[in-house]
Amino acid sequence: MQQIFNFLIRNKNNILFLTLLAFSIFLTIQTHSFHKSKFISSANWLTGGIYSWNNNIQDYFYLDEYNQRLVEENKNLRNIIRQLSGKDTIPNYTDTTFTSDYTFRSADVINNNFSKRDNYITLDKGEKDGIAAENGVVTSKGIIGIIDRTNANYSRAISILNSQSKINAQLKKSNHFGSLTWNGKDPNLMQLTDVPKQAPVAKGDTIITGGKSLIFPKGLLIGTIQDFKLDHTESYFTINVKLFNDMTNIGYVYVIENKHKKEILSLEKEEDE
């Protein structure tokens, strides 16, 4: 202990200088938006690189599982192609993944939080790959988040396991809608609220995206109804939805861009004005 005190006394001037330097840099970043943005970009680049290095190691141990997922997804796609072959028109599938209104880009998850109240997902693709804020993020099993921050090489998504996440969803067998949120407890369960009591709700029913936003197409998978109850007003259901995705184990994803988003927003802006 005495040696530590002696070291601090001998180097007190250097320690004081470094402390004041760090404090001045902190004040500069906090009070100047340009410096702050540059710092955030640099920090994102550094943390993104660390996440990517760590993820490469983890991927090595999960290769068999990821390959099995790809095999399953290829099988599903082949079944869909087989159903479509030989037909003059494409059937009106509930899942609109195959329409031309959206662009899909692949990415790899290099960091995934699921144990906090507000969780985020980091991807190994960024602006140079066409990723932008408010793009949706999905897997072959369903939705997982929405992009909220990007730099050249990486992007971050607000996970659906986040208190700020609120997604329009509906019962697959009817047009009854609600808001999909997370109560911060079980990462496998989300809550669908504001579903009117007239809705034909049953355990095991499928929940899909409602398509009322510019982020997710209508019909993307979310999960199935585990249980439900009426709220205190006895007018609306609160439904526990068991997710199709295992949010604790996400590998490869697709980032969705609505091709007509800017055009729609421009039109809505003109109407407001």
C-alpha positions as CSV (number, residue, x, y, z in Angstrom):
1,M,0.0,0.0,0.0
2,Q,2.9,2.3,0.9
3,Q,4.4,1.7,-2.5
4,I,1.2,2.8,-4.2
5,F,1.2,6.0,-2.2
6,N,4.8,6.6,-3.1
7,F,4.0,6.1,-6.8
8,L,1.1,8.5,-6.7
9,I,3.2,11.2,-4.9
10,R,6.1,10.8,-7.4
11,N,3.8,11.1,-10.4
12,K,1.2,13.5,-9.0
13,N,2.0,16.1,-11.7
14,N,1.6,13.6,-14.6
15,I,-1.6,12.2,-13.1
16,L,-3.0,15.7,-12.6
17,F,-2.2,16.6,-16.2
18,L,-3.8,13.4,-17.6
19,T,-6.9,14.0,-15.5
20,L,-7.3,17.6,-16.6
21,L,-6.7,16.5,-20.2
22,A,-9.4,13.8,-20.1
23,F,-11.8,16.2,-18.4
24,S,-11.2,18.9,-21.1
25,I,-11.7,16.4,-23.9
26,F,-14.9,15.3,-22.3
27,L,-16.2,18.9,-22.1
28,T,-15.2,19.6,-25.7
29,I,-17.2,16.5,-26.9
30,Q,-20.2,17.4,-24.8
31,T,-20.4,21.0,-25.8
32,H,-19.6,20.8,-29.5
33,S,-22.0,18.7,-31.7
34,F,-19.3,18.2,-34.5
35,H,-16.8,16.8,-32.1
36,K,-19.5,14.7,-30.4
37,S,-20.6,13.2,-33.6
38,K,-17.0,12.4,-34.6
39,F,-16.4,10.8,-31.2
40,I,-19.5,8.7,-31.5
41,S,-18.5,7.5,-35.0
42,S,-15.0,6.6,-33.8
43,A,-16.4,4.8,-30.8
44,N,-18.9,2.9,-33.0
45,W,-16.0,1.9,-35.3
46,L,-13.9,0.6,-32.4
47,T,-16.7,-1.3,-30.6
48,G,-17.9,-2.6,-33.9
49,G,-14.5,-4.0,-34.7
50,I,-14.3,-5.7,-31.2
51,Y,-17.8,-7.2,-31.6
52,S,-16.9,-8.5,-35.0
53,W,-13.7,-10.2,-33.8
54,N,-15.6,-11.7,-30.9
55,N,-18.4,-12.8,-33.2
56,N,-16.0,-14.6,-35.6
57,I,-14.9,-16.8,-32.7
58,Q,-18.4,-17.5,-31.6
59,D,-19.5,-18.3,-35.2
60,Y,-16.9,-21.0,-35.4
61,F,-18.6,-22.9,-32.6
62,Y,-22.1,-22.4,-34.0
63,L,-21.4,-23.4,-37.6
64,D,-23.4,-26.6,-37.5
65,E,-26.4,-24.8,-36.0
66,Y,-26.3,-21.9,-38.6
67,N,-25.9,-24.4,-41.4
68,Q,-29.0,-26.3,-40.2
69,R,-30.9,-23.0,-40.2
70,L,-29.9,-22.3,-43.8
71,V,-30.9,-25.8,-44.8
72,E,-34.3,-25.3,-43.2
73,E,-34.8,-21.9,-44.9
74,N,-33.7,-23.3,-48.3
75,K,-36.3,-26.1,-47.9
76,N,-39.1,-23.6,-47.1
77,L,-38.1,-21.5,-50.1
78,R,-38.0,-24.5,-52.4
79,N,-41.5,-25.5,-51.2
80,I,-42.8,-22.0,-52.0
81,I,-41.2,-22.1,-55.5
82,R,-42.7,-25.5,-56.1
83,Q,-46.2,-24.2,-55.2
84,L,-45.8,-21.2,-57.5
85,S,-44.4,-23.1,-60.5
86,G,-46.9,-23.8,-63.3
87,K,-49.3,-21.0,-62.3
88,D,-50.1,-18.0,-64.4
89,T,-50.5,-15.7,-61.5
90,I,-48.9,-15.5,-58.1
91,P,-51.4,-16.3,-55.2
92,N,-52.2,-13.6,-52.7
93,Y,-50.0,-15.0,-49.9
94,T,-50.4,-13.4,-46.5
95,D,-46.6,-13.1,-46.3
96,T,-45.6,-10.3,-48.6
97,T,-41.8,-11.0,-48.4
98,F,-41.8,-11.8,-52.1
99,T,-43.4,-8.6,-53.3
100,S,-41.3,-6.0,-55.1
101,D,-42.0,-3.1,-52.6
102,Y,-39.1,-4.1,-50.3
103,T,-35.3,-4.6,-50.7
104,F,-33.7,-7.3,-48.5
105,R,-30.0,-7.2,-47.5
106,S,-28.2,-9.9,-45.5
107,A,-26.2,-9.1,-42.4
108,D,-24.5,-10.9,-39.5
109,V,-25.3,-10.2,-35.8
110,I,-22.1,-9.4,-34.0
111,N,-23.6,-8.4,-30.7
112,N,-27.0,-9.1,-29.2
113,N,-28.3,-8.0,-25.8
114,F,-31.4,-9.6,-24.3
115,S,-31.0,-9.4,-20.5
116,K,-31.6,-5.7,-20.1
117,R,-34.7,-3.6,-20.1
118,D,-33.6,-1.8,-23.3
119,N,-31.7,-4.2,-25.6
120,Y,-29.9,-3.5,-28.9
121,I,-28.4,-5.6,-31.7
122,T,-25.2,-4.8,-33.6
123,L,-24.8,-5.8,-37.3
124,D,-21.7,-6.1,-39.4
125,K,-23.2,-4.0,-42.2
126,G,-23.6,-0.3,-42.4
127,E,-24.2,2.7,-44.7
128,K,-21.8,1.5,-47.5
129,D,-23.9,-1.6,-47.7
130,G,-27.2,0.3,-48.0
131,I,-28.3,0.0,-44.4
132,A,-30.2,3.0,-43.0
133,A,-32.1,4.1,-40.0
134,E,-35.7,2.8,-39.7
135,N,-34.9,-0.3,-41.8
136,G,-36.5,-3.4,-40.3
137,V,-34.5,-6.5,-39.2
138,V,-35.8,-10.0,-39.6
139,T,-34.8,-13.7,-39.8
140,S,-36.6,-16.4,-41.6
141,K,-38.6,-17.0,-38.4
142,G,-39.8,-13.5,-37.8
143,I,-39.0,-9.9,-36.8
144,I,-36.2,-9.0,-34.4
145,G,-35.7,-5.2,-34.5
146,I,-35.5,-1.8,-36.2
147,I,-32.2,0.0,-37.2
148,D,-31.7,3.2,-35.2
149,R,-28.0,4.1,-35.8
150,T,-25.5,3.5,-38.5
151,N,-22.0,4.3,-39.6
152,A,-20.0,3.3,-42.7
153,N,-19.4,-0.3,-41.7
154,Y,-21.8,-1.2,-38.8
155,S,-25.3,-0.6,-37.7
156,R,-27.3,-0.9,-34.5
157,A,-30.9,-2.0,-34.2
158,I,-33.4,-1.5,-31.4
159,S,-34.3,-5.0,-30.4
160,I,-38.0,-5.9,-30.1
161,L,-36.9,-6.7,-26.5
162,N,-36.7,-2.9,-25.7
163,S,-39.1,-0.7,-23.7
164,Q,-39.1,1.8,-26.7
165,S,-40.2,-0.8,-29.2
166,K,-43.9,-0.7,-30.3
167,I,-44.8,-2.6,-33.4
168,N,-48.2,-2.9,-35.2
169,A,-49.3,-6.6,-35.2
170,Q,-52.4,-8.5,-35.8
171,L,-54.1,-11.9,-35.6
172,K,-53.3,-13.9,-38.7
173,K,-56.9,-15.3,-38.9
174,S,-58.6,-11.9,-38.6
175,N,-58.0,-8.2,-39.1
176,H,-57.9,-7.4,-35.4
177,F,-54.8,-5.3,-34.6
178,G,-52.9,-4.4,-31.5
179,S,-49.5,-3.0,-30.3
180,L,-46.6,-5.5,-29.7
181,T,-44.5,-4.5,-26.7
182,W,-42.2,-6.1,-24.2
183,N,-42.6,-6.1,-20.4
184,G,-38.9,-6.6,-19.8
185,K,-39.2,-10.1,-18.3
186,D,-39.0,-13.3,-20.5
187,P,-37.0,-12.8,-23.7
188,N,-39.2,-15.5,-25.4
189,L,-42.5,-13.7,-24.6
190,M,-43.9,-10.4,-25.9
191,Q,-47.2,-8.7,-25.1
192,L,-49.8,-7.8,-27.7
193,T,-52.1,-5.1,-26.2
194,D,-55.2,-3.2,-27.2
195,V,-56.8,-6.1,-29.1
196,P,-60.6,-5.6,-28.8
197,K,-62.5,-8.3,-26.8
198,Q,-64.6,-9.1,-30.0
199,A,-61.5,-10.6,-31.6
200,P,-61.5,-14.4,-32.0
201,V,-58.5,-15.0,-29.8
202,A,-57.4,-18.6,-29.1
203,K,-54.3,-20.3,-27.7
204,G,-51.8,-21.3,-30.4
205,D,-53.1,-18.7,-33.0
206,T,-50.4,-17.0,-35.1
207,I,-49.5,-13.3,-34.7
208,I,-48.1,-11.5,-37.7
209,T,-47.0,-7.9,-38.6
210,G,-50.0,-5.7,-39.4
211,G,-48.4,-3.7,-42.2
212,K,-49.6,-0.3,-40.8
213,S,-46.1,1.2,-40.8
214,L,-43.5,1.9,-43.4
215,I,-41.0,-0.5,-41.8
216,F,-42.3,-4.1,-41.9
217,P,-44.4,-5.6,-44.7
218,K,-47.7,-7.1,-43.7
219,G,-47.7,-10.8,-42.8
220,L,-44.2,-11.3,-41.4
221,L,-44.2,-13.9,-38.6
222,I,-43.9,-12.9,-34.9
223,G,-45.1,-15.8,-32.8
224,T,-48.1,-17.7,-31.4
225,I,-50.5,-16.9,-28.6
226,Q,-49.5,-18.6,-25.3
227,D,-52.2,-17.1,-23.1
228,F,-54.4,-14.1,-22.8
229,K,-56.7,-12.1,-20.5
230,L,-58.9,-9.0,-20.5
231,D,-57.5,-5.8,-19.1
232,H,-59.0,-3.9,-16.2
233,T,-61.6,-2.3,-18.4
234,E,-62.6,-5.7,-19.7
235,S,-62.6,-4.1,-23.2
236,Y,-59.3,-5.2,-24.6
237,F,-57.1,-8.4,-24.5
238,T,-53.5,-8.5,-23.3
239,I,-52.0,-11.4,-25.1
240,N,-48.7,-13.2,-24.3
241,V,-47.0,-14.0,-27.6
242,K,-44.4,-16.8,-27.7
243,L,-41.8,-15.7,-30.3
244,F,-40.8,-17.9,-33.2
245,N,-37.3,-16.5,-33.0
246,D,-35.0,-17.4,-30.1
247,M,-33.9,-13.9,-29.3
248,T,-31.0,-15.2,-27.2
249,N,-29.4,-16.9,-30.2
250,I,-29.5,-14.9,-33.4
251,G,-27.0,-15.4,-36.2
252,Y,-27.7,-14.2,-39.7
253,V,-30.5,-11.6,-40.5
254,Y,-32.1,-9.7,-43.3
255,V,-32.5,-5.9,-43.2
256,I,-35.6,-4.7,-45.0
257,E,-35.9,-1.3,-46.8
258,N,-39.3,0.0,-48.0
259,K,-38.6,1.2,-51.6
260,H,-41.5,3.7,-51.5
261,K,-40.9,5.1,-48.1
262,K,-39.6,8.5,-49.2
263,E,-42.4,8.9,-51.7
264,I,-45.0,8.1,-49.1
265,L,-43.5,10.4,-46.5
266,S,-43.2,13.2,-49.0
267,L,-46.9,12.9,-49.9
268,E,-48.0,12.8,-46.2
269,K,-45.9,15.9,-45.5
270,E,-47.6,17.8,-48.3
271,E,-51.0,16.8,-46.9
272,D,-50.0,18.1,-43.4
273,E,-48.9,21.4,-44.9
